[in-house]
Amino acid sequence: MLELLNNGVVRVVLLGTMTLGLVSGVLGVFTLLRKQALIGDALSHATLPGVVLMFIFTTSKDVNVLVIGAALSSGVAMILMRLIKKYSILKNDAVLALILSSFFGLGRFLISLIARYPQFSQAKLDDFIFGSAATMVESDVQSLLIVCLVVLVVIIVLWRHLKAQTFDPLFYQSLGFSNTFMEFCVSFMMILVIVSGIQSVGVILMSSLLIVPGIAARQWSHRLHINVLLAGIFGLFSAFIGTLYSVNSQLPTGPVIVIVGTVIALLSLLIAPQRGILAKEIRDRKHQKQIIRYRTLIHLSMNETIDEEIPKYLYEEFLINEHDELTHQGYQKVQSILGDDYI
């Protein structure tokens, strides 16, 4: 599979998807911490009518032209979400569902509508729905690199502000800073990344590229800077493996990248040392074993009868002898448990 790196076209696609994976992973950590993961899903679906309308008005298939419509449509969706939340009693999930379904439905309706006219070809528009990384050229990769650079520079420059406003917006506002400005910055970066990635991943799966690396990174550390670093690495690695495998197997690139990222997230959920399911299970079993050990030793020290069977490991640790009595080590253990309360 690595021999594909000798192909110039594959290298261009690989550079583009890896750039997108890196910047999506880094930004996705902040969207998760701000509980805005589903906003990315709504914004990515909201780009579709903008792409179609821009195509209708300009009849241009140039990606750089179509993404302008995607950005405008996504921006309108963001404004509508804020207005609906501000002036209605609808909850956040209802607003997101409304925007996502209505905008995506409008986009599909427009695509079906223009399909009736022979002068309009919708092949390019279908690429935006499901993604077509194979169509990426050097100019597309250059645009992605610029977007990546802009987003990373903004995050670095506003790092302390982002951190403070993300974890405690009330405290941040009490310092005299504007929550609205920071929310605008995050929304702007989300729209920028989404419209840059819909060509390669598609509007349906773009939100996964934002969310999945952040989910994986959150399992490995509580530190924000480590989360951001790991999410970027996971996103980059998912794009690298997913792109090579998709090209080698002639599968669609976007779904394969998301599947690789999902596997990484599931493994992280399973084996992460602090938050992983296995680690928690091991800790729970260890605590349960310790509770049984302490309870048995304390009962024996007080000459109380034990209805349950004495665990074998207490004999193996020489805390209890063959007569079911505490050894010297057993008494020392009880004393260390009870402290001054032990007589």
N, C-alpha and C positions, 0 to 999 in steps of 0.2 A: 504493500500500500504506500510505502514511503517513496517508491520510485515515481509516484505521481508528482512529486515536488519538482521533477525535471521539466514538467510541462508548464510553459509560461502562463497559459490561460488559467490553469489550476492555481498557480501561485497568486495571480491577481484576485481570484475568487477567495482564496484562503486568507489573504491579507485583509480583504474587505470584511469577511465574516468574523475574523478574529478581532478586528478593531471594534466591530459592533458588539461582539460578546464582552469585550473588556469594558467599554463605556456603559453598556446596559447593566452589567453586574455591579459596577461601582455606584451608579445612580439608583439601582434597585434597592440597595440597602436603606437609603433614605426614604424611599417610597414605602417600604415595609415598616420602618420605625415610626413613620408618620401616619400609619394605617391608611395608606392611599394606594394599596396594591391594585384594587379593583378600578381605581381611576385610570390607571394605565391601560387596562383592558377596554374601558369605555372610550378612551381617547384613540386607541389604535383602531377600533371599529368605526369611530367617527370620521376617520380620514377618507373612507371609501367614497362618500358622495362628493367630497371636494375633488378627488382625483377624476371622477367621471365628469363633473361639471367643467373642470378645467379642460378636459379633453374635448368636450362638446363645443366650448367657446373658442378654443384655439386650434382644434383638430391636429394638435401636435402630440407625437408619441415620445417626445424627449422627456426623460425621467426628471431632469432638473426643472422642467416646466410643470409637470404633473404634481411633483411634491410641494410646489407652492400652493396649489389647491388643497392638498392634503393638510398642510400647515394651517391654512385659513379655516378649513372645516373643523380641524381639531381645536383651534382657538375658539371658534364659535361654540363648540360643544362645552369647553371649559367654562366660558362665560355663562352659558345657559345653566350649567350645573350649579354655579355659585348663586345665580339669581333665583333659581327654583328653591334651593336650600334656604335662601334668605327670606323669601316672601311666601313660602308655603309651609304646610305642616308635615310634608313628606319626609321620611327618614332617608338617611344617606344611601342605603342599599336600594331603595325604591327609585331615587333620583338616578343612580347609576344604571339601573336596569332600563329605565325610561329612555335615557340618552343613548345607551348602547343599542337597544333594539330598534329605536326609531331611526337613528342615523344609518345603521347598517342596512335596515330594511329599505330606506330611501336609496342607498347606493345600489342595492341589488335591483330595485325597481328601475332605476335609470339605466343600468347595464342591459336589462331586458328590453327596455324601450328603444335604445339606440341600436340594438341587434336587428331591429326590423329594417334598418336603412343600410343598403349595400355599401354606401360610401364610408360608413363607420366600421372599423375593425376592432373588435373587443378583445383580441388576443392579448394585447398589452395590459388591458385592465384586469383580466383574469390573473395575470402575474402578480398584481398587487393584492389580490385576495389570498392566494395560496403561497406566494413568494416564488421567485425564480432567480436564485443566486447565480446560476450559470450565465445569465445575461449581463452580469456586471462587467464593466470595462474599467480601464485605468482612471477615467474621469470620475466614475462613481466611487471608486476607492479613495481618490483624492478628496472628494466631498466628505466621505466618512471620516477620514483622518482629520480634516478640519473641524468637523463636529466633535470628534473625540477630544481634540486639543482644547477647543473652546469649553466644553463641559468640564474637563479635568482642571483647567485653569480656574474656572469659576468656583469649583469645589475647593480647590486649594486656597484661593484668595479669601473665600467666605467660610473657611472651615470652622472657625470658632463660632461664628454667627449661626451657621447651619446646626452645629452641635447643640448650642444653647437653645435655639428656637425649636428644634426637633424634640428635645427631652422636656423642656419646661417653657412653653410659649408665654405664660403669664409672667414668669420671672424675666424673660427676655424683654417683654414689653415694658415691664417696670423699670428697666435700665434705660428707657428712652428710645429703644429701637422699634422699628415697624415690623410687625408680623406680616402685614399685607405685602410688603416688599419682598420678604423672604419666601413667602408662598408663591409670589409671582416668579421669582427666580427658579424655584423648584419646578413649577408648572412649565415655564419656558424651556428648561432643560429636558423635561419629559417629552414635550412636543417635538423638540429638536431631534432627540434620539429616536422617537417613534417614527417620524416621517422619513428619517434617514434609513431606517431598517425595514420598512414595509416592502421594499423591492426584493430583498433577499429572503426575508422570513415570512412576509405576508401580514395582513391586518389581523388575521385570526390568531396567529401564534406569537405576534410581537410582544404581547403582554407577558407571555411565559418567559421570554428571554430577559425581561426586566425582573421578574419575581423569583424564578427558580434559583439563580446563583446566590441571591440574598438569603433565601431559605436555607440553602446548604451552609453558607458562611455563618449564619446565626447559631448553628449547632456546635461550632468549634470554639467560640470565644464570646466573652461579654464585652470586650473592648471594641469601641467603634472603629478605630483605625485598623485593627486587625480584621474586623468584619469586612471593611471596604476593600482591603488588600486581598483577602481570600475570595470575596465575591468576584473581583476583577479576574483573578487567576482561574476560578471555576468557569466563568463565562468565556474566557479566552480558550481554555482547554476544551470545553464543550464544542466551541466553534471549530477548533483544530481537528479533533477526532471526528466530529459530525460531518464536516465538509469532506475530509478524505474518504470516509466510509461511504458517504452518499455518492461521490464521484466514482469510486471503485465499484459500487454495487448498482449504479445508475438509479438511485432513489432520489426523491426530492430533498433538497438540502435543508430547508427550514425545519420540517418535522424531525429529521434525523438529529439536528443540533439540539432541538428541544428534548428529544428522547434521551440523548446522552446527558444533558443537564439534569433531567429528572432522575436518571440512574444515580448521578452523583449526589443529588439531594436525598434520595432514599437511603443510600449508603451512609450519608452523614447522619440522617435521623436514626440509623441503626447502630453505628459504631463510634460516633463521636464520644470522646472520653468523659465529658461533663454532662451533656444533655442527651446523649444517645440512649436508645431504648435498651440495648444490651448492658450498658454501663449502669443505668438505673436499676435494671433487674438484678445485676450482680450486687449492687449496693444494698438493695432491699433484702436479698437473701442473706447477705452478710449481717445486716442489722437484726434480721429475724433470728439467725443462728446465735447472735450475741445475746439477744433477749432471753432465749431459751437457756443458754449457758448460765447467765447471771441468776435467772429465776430458780433454776435447779440447785445451784450452789448455795443460794441464800436459804432455800427451804431445808436443805440438808444440814446447814449450819445451825438451824433452829430446831433440829430434830423433828421436822414435820414430815409426814408421809407424802409421797409423790405418787399420784395415780398414773401418770404418764410414764412411758418407758424412758429410761435415762439414755441420752444420746451416747453413742459409742465413742465419739471424739473426746468426751470428757475423761474416759478411761485412757485413751491414747495420749492425752495431754497430761496424764498423771495428776489430775485434779481430784479423782475419785478412785478408791481402791476396789478390790474384788468383792469387798463386803458392803459395797454401796455407802462407804463412809468417806468423809473428806480427808484428803491427805494434807500434809503440812503445806504443800503448795496451794491446795484448795482453800485452806484457811487464810493464807496470805492473799489469795485472790479476792475472797469475800471481804477481807479487811480493806483492800484497796478500793473495793466497790462502795462499801458503806462508810468508810472513813471513821469519823469520831462517833458515829451512831452504832458502830459494831462493838459489842462488849464480849 
